[in-house]
Amino acid sequence: LIVEIAPAVAKAAMDSGVARRPIEDFEAYRQKLTQFVFRSGLVMKHVFDRAREAPKRVVFSEGEDERVLRAAQQMIEDKLGFPILIARPEVVETRIKRMGLKLVPGENVEIVNPQSDPRFPEYWKLYHQIMERHGVSPDYARTVVRTRTTAIATLMIKRGEADAMICGTIGRYNDHLRHITDIIGKAEGVRQMSALNLLVLSKGTYFLADTYVTPDPSAEEIADLVVLAADEVRRFGIEPKVALLSHSSFGSHDTPSAVKMREALQILMRRAPDLQVEGEMHGDAAVSEAIRSRIFPSSRLTGPANLFIMPTLDAANISFNLLKVLGEGLSVGPILLGAAMPVHILTPSVTVRGIVNMAALAVVDAQSQETGA
C-alpha cells in the first residue's frame, strides 16, 4: 500500500506546487520504496511470526493519532494482537469514518476515554500510592492521570489490563520515559534503561545503542546494555556480533571514554564469555575484519560487527541519524531496553509501518515476559 500511496502523495504535492524537491523519475522512486518495504519485511519476519503465535493486548497512549489508527487496523489484519486506544471516542469514531478504516470500538478495538473512564479513581489512587513520597499530592495525581495519556497506559500495564504499551508519537522522549520510570521502573538487576535502534542499510542490518536514554553510561552500565541489546538482537533471529566503539583502538589511547569501553569489555568477558564482543575499536575496524585483523590479529570477533555500542548518548544518536539519512536506511525503534514491563517509546517522526513493527516487537516482549524466556 505504501508503495502506491507515497508516490501519489508526492505527485499531488508537485502538482499543487507544495513540493520543494520534485521527483523526476516516479518509477525509480516506486522501486526504491519497494526495496525498502521488502528489506524491512525480511528483518521483521521472525518477529511477526512469533507475535502471531500468541497475540497480546497492546495499549497505544496516543490513540487519536491517525498513524496509530492505521497501525491498529494493520495490527488486526496481520493478527498481531488486540489494540487498546487511549482516546476520546467521538474523535476516534469521526476519524475512522473519514479514513475508511474497519476499526469497530467494542469489537476489534477497545477505547479508553481519559475524560470519563470509570476506572479513573483507581488509576489516580494507584499513581498517588506509587508517587506520594516523591512530592505528588492527591490533587496532582488526579491531574496527571486525567491529562497524561502515557501515565494512563502505563498504569494499565501495571494493573494487568494490557500486556504491552506503545507511546511517543507525540511529545518528548524523556517526558514519556519519566512516567515509565515512575510507574513500572527498571527490570530486576538492571542499573539503567537504554535504547536500541535497528537500521537496515544496503550493506546489511545493524543495531546501535544507547541512542536515547543515558548521556554518559559507566562501564558497568555499558556491560548491562550489551547483554540486554544482544538478547534483543536475537529476537530478530540474528546472532549478535558486538563492537565497543571508541576514538581509541585496542589500547591506543587512555582517555576516560576509551578506558570505560575497555573496562566494559573485561566485565563482559566474565559475564557473557560466549558472546562475540570486542573493543575498544574504531568504527572502520568494527565493520571490516581485514582492518581489524591488521591492527589486532587475536580479535575475538569474526566478520563484521552488527551491534555497535557507543561510549555516550551523543555518539550513538548522532551516528544513528547520520547513517539513516546518508545511507538512506530504514529504521526500527527506538527499542526500550531494561524496563520492568513491555513498553516502547517511539519518536514523532515514526511512520505507520514503524508503529506496526514496534507493536509486533512489544507483543514478542510480552510473550517472553509471560514465559520467562
Secondary structure, DSSP 8 states (H G I E B T S, - for coil): -HHHHHHHHHHHHHHHT--SS--S-HHHHHHHHHHHHHHHHHHHHHHHHHHHHS-EEEEES-TT-HHHHHHHHHHHHTT-EEEEEES-HHHHHHHHHHHT----BTTTBEEE-TTT-TTHHHHHHHHHHHHGGGT--HHHHHHHHHH-HHHHHHHHHHTTS-SEEEE-SSS-HHHHHHHHHHHT-B-TT-S--EEEEEEEETTEEEEEE-SSS-SS--HHHHHHHHHHHHHHHHHTT---EEEEE-SS-SSS---HHHHHHHHHHHHHHHH-TTSEEEEEE-HHHHH-HHHHHHH-TT-S--S--SEEE-SSHHHHHHHHHHHHHHTT-EEEEEEEESBSSSEEE--TT--HHHHHHHHHHHHHHHHHHHHT-
